[in-house]
Amino acid sequence: MLNFSSRWETYEFLKREKAYLPYTEDDLEQDSQAIRNVLSQE
């Protein structure tokens, strides 16, 4: 999907984008809820 040649390139990309590991399902749900809240206020 990201077309990186190694796992380390993927980790570096995620770090640059401030998507730190481990990122759990609970983290995803919290982020998704925050986005829904912001979008519903528009």
Backbone bond lengths (Angstrom), bond angles and torsions (degrees), N, CA, C in turn:
res aa  C-N    CA-C-N  psi(-1)  N-CA   C-N-CA  omega(-1)  CA-C   N-CA-C  phi
1 M - - - 1.445 - - 1.530 110.43 -
2 L 1.319 117.61 -49.28 1.464 120.45 178.83 1.524 112.46 -89.05
3 N 1.325 116.16 -13.78 1.469 122.58 178.18 1.523 114.34 61.40
4 F 1.331 116.96 34.07 1.458 120.02 173.24 1.523 108.54 -85.90
5 S 1.323 115.85 151.17 1.464 119.25 -176.67 1.521 112.87 -84.67
6 S 1.326 117.75 -12.33 1.458 119.17 179.48 1.525 110.79 -147.94
7 R 1.297 113.98 161.41 1.459 120.86 176.58 1.519 110.19 -61.39
8 W 1.329 116.96 -34.96 1.468 121.04 -177.55 1.523 111.35 -66.20
9 E 1.308 117.33 -36.35 1.470 119.94 175.35 1.528 110.27 -63.29
10 T 1.321 115.56 -39.49 1.461 119.65 178.08 1.517 110.56 -63.91
11 Y 1.332 117.22 -45.75 1.467 120.68 178.75 1.521 111.13 -60.66
12 E 1.324 117.27 -41.57 1.465 121.22 179.56 1.528 110.68 -63.76
13 F 1.326 116.59 -42.07 1.463 120.86 176.85 1.529 110.48 -60.30
14 L 1.323 116.80 -48.00 1.460 120.41 -179.71 1.525 111.34 -62.09
15 K 1.319 116.71 -38.94 1.463 121.00 178.53 1.528 110.47 -63.54
16 R 1.322 117.18 -44.81 1.474 120.91 178.44 1.521 111.38 -60.15
17 E 1.328 115.64 -35.05 1.468 120.80 -178.76 1.530 112.19 -88.28
18 K 1.336 115.66 5.68 1.469 122.66 179.34 1.529 112.78 60.57
19 A 1.319 115.92 36.98 1.463 122.59 174.31 1.522 106.89 -107.31
20 Y 1.309 115.06 78.94 1.456 120.72 -172.31 1.521 111.95 -75.81
21 L 1.327 115.34 144.75 1.455 122.18 177.01 1.517 108.83 -95.40
22 P 1.300 121.57 149.08 1.455 125.26 -2.23 1.526 111.35 -78.58
23 Y 1.284 115.87 141.50 1.464 124.39 177.35 1.516 105.96 -113.62
24 T 1.320 115.91 108.92 1.462 120.86 -171.78 1.528 111.87 -89.85
25 E 1.324 114.96 170.50 1.467 119.94 174.79 1.520 110.72 -61.22
26 D 1.331 116.90 -35.91 1.466 120.37 177.25 1.526 110.71 -63.62
27 D 1.331 117.04 -40.72 1.468 120.73 176.33 1.526 110.17 -59.82
28 L 1.323 115.90 -44.79 1.463 120.83 179.36 1.521 110.82 -60.89
29 E 1.318 116.73 -44.81 1.466 120.22 -179.65 1.527 111.01 -63.52
30 Q 1.322 117.78 -41.22 1.467 120.81 178.01 1.526 110.86 -63.13
31 D 1.314 116.69 -44.10 1.465 120.26 179.13 1.529 111.16 -65.40
32 S 1.320 116.47 -41.08 1.464 120.53 178.91 1.523 110.65 -63.11
33 Q 1.321 116.77 -41.43 1.465 120.64 178.95 1.524 110.58 -65.41
34 A 1.316 117.54 -40.83 1.466 120.98 178.36 1.530 110.66 -61.50
35 I 1.322 116.93 -41.22 1.470 120.71 178.45 1.525 110.17 -65.30
36 R 1.335 116.80 -44.14 1.470 119.77 178.46 1.526 110.90 -60.58
37 N 1.330 117.09 -40.11 1.465 120.88 179.03 1.524 111.28 -62.59
38 V 1.312 116.37 -44.76 1.467 120.19 -179.90 1.526 110.51 -64.49
39 L 1.315 116.86 -45.12 1.463 120.40 -178.09 1.527 112.15 -66.55
40 S 1.315 117.28 -31.16 1.467 119.51 -179.40 1.525 111.80 -75.25
41 Q 1.326 117.65 -16.11 1.463 121.92 179.63 1.520 112.23 -85.90
42 E 1.310 117.35 -10.57 1.472 120.58 -177.93 1.500 111.94 -79.63
